[in-house]
Amino acid sequence: MKSVILLSVCALLFSLPVGAKEIADVDVAEEIVQANGTSLHLNGAGIRSKFFFKIYIAALYLEKTSSESAAVIAGDGGKQMLMHFLYDEVEKDDLVEAWNEGFEENGTPAQLAELSGQINAFNALFDTVKSGDRIILDYIPGVGTTVWIRGVEKGRIVGKPFNDLLLSIWLGKEPVSEDLRDELLGK
């Protein structure tokens, strides 16, 4: 029972803004607190659009803010990517396809082979999301990347190499959007 209460409190902490800015009528917190008590600061935020449709708001939180992709990915501190969906509905298969495309475009063949089990486990955590739903990809050093969907912990992928590849979807050599990459980097 104590662990259920602790998890509920931790999930609530993810959503408590310490000051906020507004993007597309959605408040984006300037600071958040991870489950381990680490404070993360908003590095940048923007909208992921595709074919003129607004898909989601992305917000990147870091212990130490940075405007350099390589520094963010290589950094050892806590990190969190928040996706607040604006589009009516994004099917699970479309999410998984987008993840895989991002992994393939930014990972080396060796990385993809080494992390294939983790990538498959990550993809299995997702389901269809709708407007207003939030996906949180929360990396805690020594713990891994915890996936939260609609405030529910779906699972955890261990290891920093996986999180590095995951962040490269937005910040890597072939990001989902160069404009969004720049916004996430505060440029």
C-alpha positions as CSV (number, residue, x, y, z in Angstrom):
1,M,0.0,0.0,0.0
2,K,2.8,2.4,0.9
3,S,4.4,1.9,-2.6
4,V,1.1,2.6,-4.3
5,I,0.8,5.9,-2.4
6,L,4.4,6.7,-3.0
7,L,4.0,6.1,-6.8
8,S,0.8,8.3,-6.8
9,V,2.7,11.1,-5.0
10,C,5.6,10.8,-7.5
11,A,3.3,10.9,-10.5
12,L,1.6,14.0,-9.0
13,L,5.0,15.7,-8.7
14,F,5.6,15.3,-12.4
15,S,2.6,17.5,-13.0
16,L,3.2,20.3,-10.4
17,P,4.4,23.4,-12.2
18,V,6.8,25.8,-10.4
19,G,5.9,28.7,-12.7
20,A,4.7,28.1,-16.2
21,K,4.7,29.4,-19.8
22,E,1.9,28.8,-22.2
23,I,2.2,27.1,-25.6
24,A,-1.0,26.4,-27.6
25,D,-3.2,27.1,-24.5
26,V,-1.2,24.5,-22.5
27,D,0.8,25.5,-19.4
28,V,4.4,24.2,-19.6
29,A,6.1,24.2,-16.2
30,E,9.4,26.1,-15.9
31,E,10.6,23.6,-13.3
32,I,9.6,20.0,-12.3
33,V,10.8,17.5,-9.7
34,Q,11.6,14.0,-10.6
35,A,10.6,11.0,-8.4
36,N,14.1,10.9,-6.8
37,G,13.7,14.6,-5.7
38,T,15.9,16.1,-8.4
39,S,14.8,19.5,-9.7
40,L,14.8,19.8,-13.5
41,H,14.6,23.1,-15.4
42,L,12.8,23.7,-18.7
43,N,15.5,23.8,-21.4
44,G,13.0,24.5,-24.2
45,A,9.7,23.7,-25.6
46,G,7.8,23.8,-28.9
47,I,5.2,22.1,-31.1
48,R,5.8,19.1,-33.2
49,S,3.8,19.6,-36.4
50,K,3.4,17.3,-39.4
51,F,1.7,18.2,-42.6
52,F,0.3,21.4,-41.0
53,F,-1.2,19.5,-38.1
54,K,-0.1,20.2,-34.6
55,I,0.7,16.8,-33.1
56,Y,2.1,17.5,-29.6
57,I,3.9,20.0,-27.5
58,A,7.4,18.8,-26.6
59,A,9.2,20.1,-23.5
60,L,12.7,19.1,-22.5
61,Y,13.8,19.4,-18.9
62,L,17.4,19.1,-17.6
63,E,19.3,19.4,-14.4
64,K,21.7,21.8,-16.2
65,T,20.3,23.7,-19.3
66,S,22.3,23.6,-22.5
67,S,21.8,24.9,-26.0
68,E,24.1,22.1,-27.5
69,S,22.6,18.8,-28.7
70,A,25.7,16.8,-28.0
71,A,26.0,18.2,-24.5
72,V,22.4,17.4,-23.7
73,I,22.6,13.9,-24.9
74,A,26.0,13.2,-23.3
75,G,25.1,14.8,-20.0
76,D,24.9,12.5,-17.0
77,G,22.1,14.3,-15.1
78,G,18.4,13.7,-14.9
79,K,16.4,14.5,-18.1
80,Q,12.8,14.4,-19.0
81,M,10.9,14.7,-22.3
82,L,7.3,15.6,-22.0
83,M,4.9,15.2,-24.9
84,H,1.5,16.8,-24.5
85,F,-0.7,15.7,-27.4
86,L,-2.8,18.2,-29.3
87,Y,-3.9,16.0,-32.2
88,D,-7.3,14.2,-31.8
89,E,-5.8,10.7,-31.8
90,V,-2.4,9.0,-32.5
91,E,-2.7,5.3,-32.9
92,K,-0.2,3.0,-31.2
93,D,1.2,1.7,-34.5
94,D,1.8,5.3,-35.6
95,L,3.7,6.1,-32.4
96,V,5.8,2.9,-32.7
97,E,6.5,3.7,-36.4
98,A,7.7,7.2,-35.5
99,W,9.9,5.9,-32.7
100,N,11.5,3.3,-35.0
101,E,12.0,5.9,-37.7
102,G,13.7,8.2,-35.2
103,F,15.9,5.4,-33.9
104,E,17.0,4.3,-37.4
105,E,17.7,7.8,-38.6
106,N,19.9,8.7,-35.6
107,G,21.4,5.4,-34.5
108,T,24.4,3.6,-36.0
109,P,23.9,0.0,-37.1
110,A,26.0,-1.1,-34.0
111,Q,23.8,1.0,-31.6
112,L,20.6,-0.4,-33.1
113,A,21.8,-4.0,-32.9
114,E,23.0,-3.5,-29.3
115,L,19.8,-1.8,-28.2
116,S,17.3,-3.8,-30.2
117,G,15.9,-5.6,-27.1
118,Q,15.4,-2.3,-25.3
119,I,13.9,-0.7,-28.4
120,N,11.4,-3.5,-28.6
121,A,10.6,-3.3,-24.9
122,F,10.1,0.4,-25.2
123,N,7.8,0.1,-28.2
124,A,5.7,-2.4,-26.3
125,L,4.9,0.1,-23.6
126,F,2.7,2.4,-25.8
127,D,-0.9,2.5,-26.7
128,T,-3.1,5.0,-28.6
129,V,-3.0,8.5,-27.3
130,K,-5.6,11.3,-27.6
131,S,-5.7,15.1,-27.4
132,G,-4.8,16.1,-23.8
133,D,-2.8,12.9,-23.1
134,R,0.7,13.2,-21.9
135,I,3.7,10.9,-22.4
136,I,6.6,11.5,-20.1
137,L,10.0,9.9,-20.8
138,D,11.8,10.4,-17.5
139,Y,15.5,9.5,-17.3
140,I,17.1,9.1,-13.8
141,P,20.8,8.3,-13.8
142,G,21.4,4.7,-12.5
143,V,17.7,3.9,-12.8
144,G,16.9,4.3,-16.5
145,T,14.1,5.8,-18.6
146,T,10.6,5.5,-17.1
147,V,7.7,5.8,-19.5
148,W,4.5,7.4,-18.1
149,I,1.3,7.7,-20.2
150,R,-1.7,9.6,-18.8
151,G,0.0,9.6,-15.3
152,V,0.4,5.8,-15.3
153,E,3.9,4.3,-15.1
154,K,4.1,1.9,-18.1
155,G,7.6,0.5,-17.6
156,R,11.3,1.3,-17.5
157,I,14.1,0.8,-19.9
158,V,17.5,0.6,-18.1
159,G,20.7,2.2,-19.3
160,K,21.9,5.6,-20.5
161,P,22.8,4.4,-24.0
162,F,19.1,3.8,-24.6
163,N,18.2,7.3,-23.3
164,D,20.9,8.8,-25.5
165,L,19.4,7.2,-28.6
166,L,15.9,8.2,-27.5
167,L,16.8,11.9,-27.1
168,S,18.5,11.8,-30.5
169,I,15.0,11.5,-32.0
170,W,14.6,15.2,-31.2
171,L,18.2,16.4,-30.8
172,G,20.2,14.1,-33.1
173,K,21.6,14.5,-36.6
174,E,18.2,13.7,-38.2
175,P,15.7,15.2,-35.7
176,V,11.9,14.9,-36.2
177,S,12.0,18.7,-36.9
178,E,15.0,21.1,-37.0
179,D,12.7,23.9,-35.7
180,L,11.6,21.8,-32.8
181,R,15.2,20.8,-32.0
182,D,16.1,24.4,-31.9
183,E,13.1,25.2,-29.6
184,L,14.0,22.4,-27.3
185,L,17.6,23.7,-27.1
186,G,16.3,27.2,-26.3
187,K,17.5,28.8,-29.5
